[in-house]
Amino acid sequence: MAGIGRWGARGAALGLGVLWWCAAVRLAVVPEAGMLEAAVAAGGWGLSVLPVHCVPKAQAGGAHGAGPRRG
């Protein structure tokens, strides 16, 4: 997200989070809530379980070698 900048990315994440919460609350409270709210809620939950911060151990900052650990 080099082009968006640090605050733009945070604003986008905040906006999408608010959108997800509104859809989830509307789906739980309003009897007439439909497929759009369900799709937004399911899509947001699906994105939340993606392991986006996982990297191979060799590339992780402060990674230890593959040898035995010393306490």
Contact map, one row per residue, 1 for C-alpha under 8 A:
11111000100000000000000000000000000000000000000000000000000000000000000
11111000000000000000000000000000000000000000000000000000000000000000000
11111000000000000000000000000000000000000000000000000000000000000000000
11111111100000000000000000000000000000000000000000000000000000000000000
11111111100000000000000000000000000000000000000000000000000000000000000
00011111110000000000000000000000000000000000000000000000000000000000000
00011111111000000000000000000000000000000000000000000000000000000000000
00011111111100000000000000000000000000000000000000000000000000000000000
10011111111110000000000000000000000000000000000000000000000000000000000
00000111111111000000000000000000000000000000000000000000000000000000000
00000011111111100000000000000000000000000000000000000000000000000000000
00000001111111110000000000000000000000000000000000000000000000000000000
00000000111111111000000000000000000000000000000000000000000000000000000
00000000011111111100000000000000000000000000000000000000000000000000000
00000000001111111110000000000000000000000000000000000000000000000000000
00000000000111111111000000000000000000000000000000000000000000000000000
00000000000011111111100000000000000000000000000000000000000000000000000
00000000000001111111110000000000000000000000000000000000000000000000000
00000000000000111111111000000000000000000000000000000000000000000000000
00000000000000011111111100000000000000011001000000000000000000000000000
00000000000000001111111110000000000000001000000000000000000000000000000
00000000000000000111111111000000000000000000000000000000000000000000000
00000000000000000011111111100000000011011000000000000000000000000000000
00000000000000000001111111110000000011011000000000000000000000000000000
00000000000000000000111111111000000000000000000000000000000000000000000
00000000000000000000011111111100100010000000000000000000000000000000000
00000000000000000000001111111110110011000000000000000000000000000000000
00000000000000000000000111111110000000000000000000000000000000000000000
00000000000000000000000011111110000000000000000000000000000000000000000
00000000000000000000000001111111100000000000000000000000000000000000000
00000000000000000000000000111111100000000000000000000000000000000000000
00000000000000000000000000000111110000000000000000000000000000000000000
00000000000000000000000001100111111111000000000000000000000000000000000
00000000000000000000000000100001111111000000000000000000000000000000000
00000000000000000000000000000000111111100000000000000000000000000000000
00000000000000000000000000000000111111110000000000000000000000000000000
00000000000000000000001101100000111111111000000000000000000000000000000
00000000000000000000001100100000111111111100000000000000000000000000000
00000000000000000000000000000000001111111110000000000000000000000000000
00000000000000000001001100000000000111111111000000000000000000000000000
00000000000000000001101100000000000011111111100000000000000000000000000
00000000000000000000000000000000000001111111110000000000000000000000000
00000000000000000000000000000000000000111111111000000000000000000000000
00000000000000000001000000000000000000011111111100000000000000000000000
00000000000000000000000000000000000000001111111110000000000000000000000
00000000000000000000000000000000000000000111111111000000000000000000000
00000000000000000000000000000000000000000011111111000000000000000000000
00000000000000000000000000000000000000000001111111000000000000000000000
00000000000000000000000000000000000000000000111111100000000000000000000
00000000000000000000000000000000000000000000011111110000000000000000000
00000000000000000000000000000000000000000000000011111100000000000000000
00000000000000000000000000000000000000000000000001111100000000000000000
00000000000000000000000000000000000000000000000000111110000000000000000
00000000000000000000000000000000000000000000000000111111000000000000000
00000000000000000000000000000000000000000000000000001111101100000000000
00000000000000000000000000000000000000000000000000000111111100000000000
00000000000000000000000000000000000000000000000000000011111100110000000
00000000000000000000000000000000000000000000000000000001111100111000000
00000000000000000000000000000000000000000000000000000011111110100000000
00000000000000000000000000000000000000000000000000000011111111100000000
00000000000000000000000000000000000000000000000000000000001111100000000
00000000000000000000000000000000000000000000000000000000000111110000000
00000000000000000000000000000000000000000000000000000000111111111000000
00000000000000000000000000000000000000000000000000000000110001111100000
00000000000000000000000000000000000000000000000000000000010000111110000
00000000000000000000000000000000000000000000000000000000000000011111000
00000000000000000000000000000000000000000000000000000000000000001111100
00000000000000000000000000000000000000000000000000000000000000000111110
00000000000000000000000000000000000000000000000000000000000000000011111
00000000000000000000000000000000000000000000000000000000000000000001111
00000000000000000000000000000000000000000000000000000000000000000000111
